[in-house]
Amino acid sequence: MAFTGKATYSAGATLPELAEDVSDLIGIVSPYETPLLDVLGDPLRSAASTHHEWLEDSLLPNKDAIDDASISVPAADTDIDVANGDRFQVGDQIQVEGSGELMLVTAISSDTLTITRGYAGTTAEDLVDGQVVNILGNAALEGADKPGARFTNRSRLGNYMQILTAAVEVSGTDIAASQLGLSDELDCQKQERLRELVRDLENTIINGGNPASDPEGSSTVRRTMKGLVQHLSSNVFNTGDSGFPTGTDLDEDKINYVLRKIWENSNGNVDLIVVGGFQKRKINGFLSGSRSYDSAETTYRDMVSFYESDFGVCRIVTTRWMPQDAAMLLDSSRISVLPLAGRSFHFKPLASGGDYECGELIGEYTLELKNEAAHGLIRGLSTS
């Protein structure tokens, strides 16, 4: 027998007699993660000026390069031109990279070294322009006067503070009205704008740059910070560069090449490899050819979270804001994201000119990147 009594559909499509059933949760699908900031963590201090500075120093260099216009240096030559003669002292034992010959510096005239070839019973060899010359160490004469004092000058580097801000404005009626999924519209707007600002901070930390002129800012020039990509110059490698591993796909050869170059030229301890989504899948593929599974295995795993090599253990950080053709290799101990004192993200209520509540979320931050030669960057990688 068919049902003939009262049913929900009797009221029609709009169901005016039924109570609303709306979830108390509001879903947000927009990306706002900040994995690099999460790994770097909160700084131990804040900055005290709109131009934050730090000092860097270095030891006296112990290598140079042959700089000879004749291109080749025969084994019989006892004079060798180098790029920086002031790096050498009389009594230095030197050795050209890739050669078994030891040499002893006996005199220096500007950038020309007079040397003893085949020192300590080694065999003199032909040398070529551009070869690296390693300074093994200096041998002093017994009872001799002290050598001339040598020293390095410290470098003073810095970055500018950038103000990140967003306005919040909600009508008095909207504040008073009952809302689905929240109890305070003003507070909800604060939270959403704050998520956007923190997201933009990570993006700027990676990709930002200073204005070409008046970087300190003015009434018409906005002060912006220089990001990681713009800071790096010593260990930047592009696919196709001479000596760099061939191909445009990210692979272990390329990562180990950059790690080795950083290790050779600095005491940096690279512990982060920062990539976008496509390059992360390439890193995951490092193990694809060597994985094995038994007959009872029901889970397929294809993820690399850490990369351990001869030059350290690196955590893999995947961020949406990294250029997709790039991979950064960072020493996190030399990186800080600093707020100006009292200017970390906060809400500042503003005077209302009508029937609304308003204010501004403000934060002022900069990137401190010490010893840029302790970090590396690979560009020009394939993205498809």
LUMDREN-834073 format. One line per 8 residues: their letters; for each residue x, z, y of C-alpha. Coordinates in nm, 4 decimals. Example, Ala and Ser with C-alpha at 12.3 -4.5 7.8 and 13.67 -1.06 7.14 Angstrom:
<atoms>
as) 1.2300,0.7800,-0.4500 ~ 1.3670,0.7140,-0.1060
</atoms>
This chain:
<atoms>
maftgkat) 0.0000,0.0000,0.0000 ~ 0.1431,-0.0991,0.3418 ~ 0.2311,0.1748,0.5954 ~ -0.0253,0.1871,0.8807 ~ 0.0752,0.5013,1.0747 ~ 0.2977,0.5633,1.3763 ~ 0.6535,0.4188,1.3528 ~ 0.9453,0.3765,1.5979
ysagatlp) 0.8899,0.0048,1.6204 ~ 0.5343,0.0637,1.7428 ~ 0.6750,0.1344,2.0921 ~ 0.8285,-0.2129,2.1222 ~ 1.1836,-0.3344,2.1698 ~ 1.2755,-0.0913,2.4500 ~ 1.1773,0.2239,2.2517 ~ 1.0751,0.4234,2.5648
elaedvsd) 0.9523,0.7194,2.3608 ~ 1.2843,0.7853,2.1818 ~ 1.5683,1.0033,2.3103 ~ 1.8937,0.8199,2.3869 ~ 2.1666,0.8506,2.1291 ~ 2.5043,0.7808,2.3016 ~ 2.8423,0.8951,2.1699 ~ 3.0250,1.1537,2.3811
ligivspy) 3.3522,0.9637,2.3401 ~ 3.4652,0.6824,2.5704 ~ 3.6929,0.4288,2.4024 ~ 3.9859,0.2761,2.5912 ~ 4.1522,-0.0290,2.4384 ~ 4.3946,-0.1120,2.7223 ~ 4.7599,-0.0446,2.6275 ~ 4.9181,0.2450,2.8137
etplldvl) 5.1864,0.3774,2.5752 ~ 5.5306,0.4561,2.7194 ~ 5.7605,0.4793,2.4152 ~ 6.0873,0.4500,2.6107 ~ 5.9924,0.7293,2.8534 ~ 5.8823,0.9389,2.5558 ~ 6.2240,0.8997,2.3919 ~ 6.4205,0.9651,2.7123
gdplrsaa) 6.2165,1.2786,2.7807 ~ 6.1907,1.4849,3.0977 ~ 6.5050,1.5021,3.3146 ~ 6.6934,1.8300,3.3559 ~ 6.6904,1.7981,3.7338 ~ 6.5229,1.6147,4.0195 ~ 6.6656,1.3973,4.2952 ~ 6.7010,1.5238,4.6524
sthhewle) 6.7016,1.2019,4.8544 ~ 6.5410,0.8597,4.8605 ~ 6.8830,0.7207,4.7608 ~ 7.0000,0.9007,4.4477 ~ 7.3730,0.8691,4.3786 ~ 7.6179,0.9609,4.1051 ~ 7.9937,0.9363,4.0497 ~ 8.1725,0.7421,3.7784
dsllpnkd) 8.5385,0.7456,3.6840 ~ 8.7623,0.5708,3.4336 ~ 9.1037,0.6169,3.2734 ~ 9.3957,0.3906,3.3502 ~ 9.3455,0.0698,3.1489 ~ 9.5638,0.0151,2.8421 ~ 9.5037,-0.3566,2.7979 ~ 9.5345,-0.6740,3.0015
aiddasis) 9.5607,-1.0485,2.9326 ~ 9.8260,-1.3195,2.9508 ~ 9.7711,-1.5297,3.2644 ~ 10.0222,-1.8100,3.2355 ~ 9.9689,-2.1460,3.4058 ~ 10.1742,-2.3232,3.1401 ~ 9.9043,-2.2342,2.8829 ~ 10.1588,-2.1494,2.6090
vpaadtdi) 10.4435,-1.8964,2.6028 ~ 10.7164,-1.9925,2.3511 ~ 10.8738,-1.7228,2.1353 ~ 11.2006,-1.7549,2.3289 ~ 11.0476,-1.6754,2.6707 ~ 11.1309,-1.3297,2.8050 ~ 10.9076,-1.3543,3.1131 ~ 10.5306,-1.3342,3.0721
dvangdrf) 10.2719,-1.3609,3.3478 ~ 9.9755,-1.1229,3.3123 ~ 9.6521,-1.0831,3.5063 ~ 9.7272,-0.7315,3.6365 ~ 10.0920,-0.6357,3.6560 ~ 10.0150,-0.2954,3.8090 ~ 9.8762,-0.1814,3.4735 ~ 10.2265,-0.1837,3.3211
qvgdqiqv) 10.5349,0.0382,3.3538 ~ 10.8958,-0.0198,3.2572 ~ 10.9329,0.1238,2.9087 ~ 10.5889,0.0195,2.7852 ~ 10.5647,-0.1038,2.4293 ~ 10.3158,-0.3904,2.4239 ~ 10.1591,-0.6081,2.1574 ~ 9.9470,-0.9183,2.1925
egsgelml) 9.6200,-0.9011,2.0026 ~ 9.6403,-1.0970,1.6778 ~ 10.0199,-1.0890,1.6747 ~ 10.2562,-0.8714,1.4702 ~ 10.5318,-0.8901,1.7331 ~ 10.6200,-0.5788,1.9341 ~ 10.7678,-0.6190,2.2849 ~ 10.9241,-0.3783,2.5351
vtaissdt) 10.8792,-0.4116,2.9113 ~ 11.2189,-0.3916,3.0849 ~ 11.1260,-0.5021,3.4380 ~ 10.8156,-0.5829,3.6449 ~ 10.7883,-0.8168,3.9420 ~ 10.4328,-0.8406,4.0724 ~ 10.2385,-0.9897,3.7772 ~ 10.5451,-1.1069,3.5841
ltitrgya) 10.6802,-0.8889,3.3033 ~ 11.0380,-0.9157,3.1809 ~ 11.0311,-0.8171,2.8157 ~ 11.2423,-0.7731,2.5063 ~ 11.1013,-1.0084,2.2446 ~ 11.0854,-0.9170,1.8754 ~ 11.1301,-0.5467,1.9505 ~ 11.1838,-0.2986,1.6624
gttaedlv) 11.2790,-0.5721,1.4183 ~ 10.9557,-0.7700,1.4525 ~ 10.9510,-1.1493,1.4703 ~ 10.8925,-1.3208,1.8047 ~ 10.5863,-1.5465,1.8078 ~ 10.4454,-1.8144,2.0353 ~ 10.1751,-1.6797,2.2672 ~ 9.8958,-1.8539,2.4569
dgqvvnil) 9.7190,-1.8037,2.7858 ~ 9.4267,-1.5638,2.7758 ~ 9.5412,-1.3530,2.4809 ~ 9.4755,-0.9803,2.5174 ~ 9.7832,-0.7621,2.5690 ~ 9.7569,-0.4051,2.4383 ~ 9.9742,-0.1343,2.5970 ~ 10.0709,0.0912,2.3049
gnaalega) 10.2346,0.3574,2.5181 ~ 10.5311,0.4287,2.7431 ~ 10.8724,0.5512,2.6300 ~ 11.0635,0.7529,2.8921 ~ 11.4389,0.8009,2.9068 ~ 11.5651,1.1500,2.8350 ~ 11.6421,1.3326,3.1588 ~ 11.4922,1.0579,3.3731
dkpgarft) 11.3012,1.1284,3.6944 ~ 10.9247,1.1339,3.6736 ~ 10.7540,0.7928,3.6968 ~ 10.5474,0.6964,3.9967 ~ 10.2076,0.8633,4.0084 ~ 9.9162,0.6429,3.9085 ~ 9.5466,0.7192,3.9335 ~ 9.2003,0.5679,3.9432
nrsrlgny) 8.9433,0.5920,4.2193 ~ 8.5985,0.7229,4.1419 ~ 8.3029,0.4931,4.2057 ~ 7.9931,0.6098,4.3876 ~ 7.6819,0.4348,4.2589 ~ 7.3143,0.4859,4.3255 ~ 6.9555,0.3733,4.3023 ~ 6.6578,0.3973,4.5324
mqiltaav) 6.3391,0.5946,4.4871 ~ 6.0157,0.4019,4.4382 ~ 5.6759,0.5397,4.5323 ~ 5.3995,0.4720,4.2818 ~ 5.0511,0.5470,4.4066 ~ 4.6817,0.4889,4.3313 ~ 4.3692,0.5865,4.5236 ~ 4.0715,0.7741,4.3776
evsgtdia) 3.7309,0.7723,4.5469 ~ 3.3955,0.8865,4.3998 ~ 3.0604,0.9210,4.5775 ~ 2.8925,1.2598,4.6066 ~ 2.5966,1.1289,4.4081 ~ 2.8208,1.0139,4.1235 ~ 2.9862,1.3557,4.1104 ~ 2.6502,1.5355,4.1012
asqlglsd) 2.4835,1.3083,3.8449 ~ 2.5057,1.3801,3.4734 ~ 2.7425,1.1354,3.3051 ~ 2.7580,1.0064,2.9519 ~ 3.0828,1.0931,2.7769 ~ 3.2293,1.3089,3.0545 ~ 3.1537,1.6078,3.2706 ~ 3.3482,1.5204,3.5858
eldcqkqe) 3.3718,1.1631,3.7168 ~ 3.6425,1.2519,3.9705 ~ 3.8610,1.4053,3.7012 ~ 3.8059,1.1032,3.4764 ~ 3.9204,0.8675,3.7529 ~ 4.2332,1.0781,3.8084 ~ 4.3244,1.0593,3.4405 ~ 4.2765,0.6838,3.4171
rlrelvrd) 4.4794,0.6105,3.7314 ~ 4.7547,0.8448,3.6100 ~ 4.7768,0.6594,3.2794 ~ 4.8153,0.3339,3.4707 ~ 5.0911,0.4757,3.6932 ~ 5.2933,0.6146,3.4017 ~ 5.2555,0.2784,3.2243 ~ 5.3805,0.1000,3.5381
lentiing) 5.6706,0.3440,3.5696 ~ 5.8045,0.2452,3.2263 ~ 5.7597,-0.1235,3.3083 ~ 5.9530,-0.0772,3.6333 ~ 6.2246,0.1304,3.4651 ~ 6.2916,-0.1679,3.2395 ~ 6.2323,-0.4683,3.4655 ~ 6.2390,-0.3508,3.8287
gnpasdpe) 6.4812,-0.4621,4.1011 ~ 6.5880,-0.3747,4.4558 ~ 6.4857,-0.5916,4.7522 ~ 6.7567,-0.8371,4.8609 ~ 6.7795,-0.6795,5.2069 ~ 6.6972,-0.3361,5.3472 ~ 6.6769,-0.1718,5.0031 ~ 6.6339,0.1659,5.1738
gsstvrrt) 6.2908,0.0446,5.2872 ~ 6.1279,0.0165,5.6270 ~ 5.7830,-0.0094,5.7813 ~ 5.7593,-0.3592,5.6326 ~ 5.9976,-0.3425,5.3306 ~ 5.8794,-0.1542,5.0222 ~ 6.1482,0.0569,4.8579 ~ 6.1864,-0.0317,4.4886
mkglvqhl) 6.4207,0.0897,4.2153 ~ 6.6596,-0.1213,4.0100 ~ 6.5649,-0.1254,3.6408 ~ 6.7720,-0.1340,3.3244 ~ 6.7848,-0.5141,3.2906 ~ 6.9051,-0.5565,3.6501 ~ 7.1685,-0.2834,3.6133 ~ 7.3480,-0.4313,3.3135
ssnvfntg) 7.6311,-0.6798,3.3645 ~ 7.9405,-0.5947,3.1545 ~ 7.7909,-0.6406,2.8084 ~ 7.5249,-0.9069,2.8663 ~ 7.5256,-1.1817,2.6034 ~ 7.3149,-1.4965,2.5868 ~ 7.2564,-1.6977,2.2734 ~ 7.4863,-1.9967,2.2983
dsgfptgt) 7.7684,-1.8041,2.4719 ~ 8.1150,-1.8843,2.3437 ~ 8.2136,-1.6443,2.0673 ~ 7.8633,-1.5009,2.0316 ~ 7.7063,-1.5412,1.6844 ~ 7.5230,-1.8717,1.6544 ~ 7.1462,-1.9178,1.6429 ~ 6.8638,-1.7828,1.8556
dldedkin) 6.7014,-1.5460,1.6026 ~ 6.7852,-1.1778,1.6333 ~ 6.9965,-1.0745,1.3344 ~ 7.2516,-0.8151,1.2277 ~ 7.5441,-1.0312,1.3346 ~ 7.4256,-1.0312,1.6958 ~ 7.3482,-0.6598,1.7064 ~ 7.6806,-0.5659,1.5469
yvlrkiwe) 7.8672,-0.8011,1.7797 ~ 7.7278,-0.6231,2.0872 ~ 7.7748,-0.2768,1.9339 ~ 8.1386,-0.3623,1.8624 ~ 8.1989,-0.4951,2.2146 ~ 8.0537,-0.1770,2.3667 ~ 8.2678,0.0332,2.1307 ~ 8.5822,-0.1628,2.2206
nsngnvdl) 8.5323,-0.1393,2.5974 ~ 8.3825,0.2075,2.6438 ~ 8.3202,0.5415,2.4782 ~ 7.9469,0.4753,2.4863 ~ 7.7459,0.6030,2.1921 ~ 7.4596,0.3555,2.1603 ~ 7.1623,0.5349,2.0036 ~ 6.8658,0.3207,2.1130
ivvggfqk) 6.7768,-0.0424,2.0437 ~ 6.4847,-0.1367,2.2697 ~ 6.2830,-0.4483,2.1829 ~ 5.9402,-0.6033,2.2174 ~ 5.7015,-0.6721,1.9327 ~ 5.8432,-1.0072,1.8185 ~ 6.2030,-0.8870,1.8039 ~ 6.0927,-0.5692,1.6239
rkingfls) 5.9549,-0.7880,1.3437 ~ 6.2948,-0.9617,1.3285 ~ 6.4675,-0.6258,1.2843 ~ 6.2202,-0.5320,1.0118 ~ 6.3221,-0.8529,0.8364 ~ 6.6817,-0.7310,0.7978 ~ 6.5776,-0.5635,0.4720 ~ 6.3267,-0.8176,0.3439
gsrsydsa) 6.5706,-0.9903,0.1110 ~ 6.6880,-0.6702,-0.0569 ~ 6.3629,-0.4778,-0.1131 ~ 6.2436,-0.4132,-0.4659 ~ 5.9276,-0.2534,-0.6036 ~ 5.8367,-0.1134,-0.9418 ~ 5.5175,-0.1969,-1.1275 ~ 5.3408,0.1200,-1.0091
ettyrdmv) 5.4086,0.0612,-0.6383 ~ 5.0906,-0.0127,-0.4414 ~ 5.2246,0.0066,-0.0856 ~ 5.4293,-0.2689,0.0757 ~ 5.6609,-0.1310,0.3452 ~ 5.8215,-0.3560,0.6003 ~ 5.9494,-0.1394,0.8851 ~ 6.2916,-0.0351,1.0125
sfyesdfg) 6.2858,0.2709,1.2403 ~ 6.6617,0.3376,1.2526 ~ 6.9618,0.1063,1.2286 ~ 7.2860,0.2641,1.1083 ~ 7.6119,0.0752,1.1486 ~ 7.9829,0.1503,1.1787 ~ 7.9243,0.2098,1.5486 ~ 7.6500,0.4726,1.5246
vcrivttr) 7.2878,0.5373,1.4365 ~ 7.0331,0.3650,1.6605 ~ 6.6656,0.4453,1.6881 ~ 6.4460,0.1375,1.7260 ~ 6.2087,0.1648,2.0234 ~ 5.9306,-0.0918,2.0523 ~ 5.7781,-0.1249,2.3973 ~ 5.5304,-0.3803,2.5289
wmpqdaam) 5.7140,-0.4053,2.8597 ~ 6.0464,-0.5349,2.7247 ~ 6.1109,-0.9071,2.7902 ~ 6.0227,-1.0809,2.4651 ~ 6.3468,-1.2832,2.4508 ~ 6.5673,-0.9753,2.4885 ~ 6.7058,-0.6723,2.3072 ~ 6.8678,-0.3775,2.4871
lldssris) 7.1215,-0.1425,2.3334 ~ 7.1352,0.1872,2.5236 ~ 7.3210,0.5176,2.5268 ~ 7.0322,0.7513,2.6100 ~ 7.2665,1.0362,2.7110 ~ 7.3583,0.8337,3.0208 ~ 7.0005,0.7521,3.1294 ~ 6.7597,0.9692,3.3279
vlplagrs) 6.4311,0.8966,3.5015 ~ 6.4278,1.1361,3.7969 ~ 6.1462,1.2351,4.0309 ~ 6.2180,1.3189,4.3919 ~ 6.1997,1.6994,4.4233 ~ 5.8330,1.8009,4.4425 ~ 5.7190,1.4403,4.4048 ~ 5.6527,1.4016,4.0327
fhfkplas) 5.3062,1.2604,3.9656 ~ 5.0414,1.4740,4.1356 ~ 4.6999,1.4409,4.2971 ~ 4.6729,1.4844,4.6727 ~ 4.3162,1.5467,4.8005 ~ 4.2407,1.3585,5.1215 ~ 3.9883,1.4227,5.3964 ~ 3.6542,1.2586,5.3290
ggdyecge) 3.4947,1.0477,5.6004 ~ 3.1512,1.0442,5.4387 ~ 2.9498,1.1283,5.1301 ~ 3.2345,1.0975,4.8835 ~ 3.5406,1.2770,4.7509 ~ 3.8753,1.0986,4.7687 ~ 4.2434,1.1452,4.7130 ~ 4.5622,0.9801,4.6022
ligeytle) 4.7810,1.0027,4.2936 ~ 5.1460,0.9882,4.4005 ~ 5.4809,0.9902,4.2264 ~ 5.8282,0.9011,4.3495 ~ 6.0908,0.8177,4.0873 ~ 6.4205,0.6433,4.0290 ~ 6.6419,0.5399,3.7372 ~ 6.9861,0.6931,3.6928
lkneaahg) 7.1975,0.4684,3.4694 ~ 7.5533,0.5915,3.4340 ~ 7.8399,0.3750,3.3110 ~ 7.6585,0.0459,3.2674 ~ 7.9447,-0.0725,3.0442 ~ 7.8233,0.1792,2.7835 ~ 7.5067,-0.0287,2.7319 ~ 7.4354,-0.3853,2.6238
lirglsts) 7.1786,-0.6639,2.6532 ~ 7.1045,-0.9738,2.4463 ~ 6.9050,-1.2544,2.6133 ~ 6.7762,-1.5967,2.5096 ~ 6.6410,-1.4915,2.1704 ~ 6.3675,-1.7033,2.0115 ~ 6.0131,-1.5748,2.0630 ~ 5.8194,-1.7823,1.8113
</atoms>
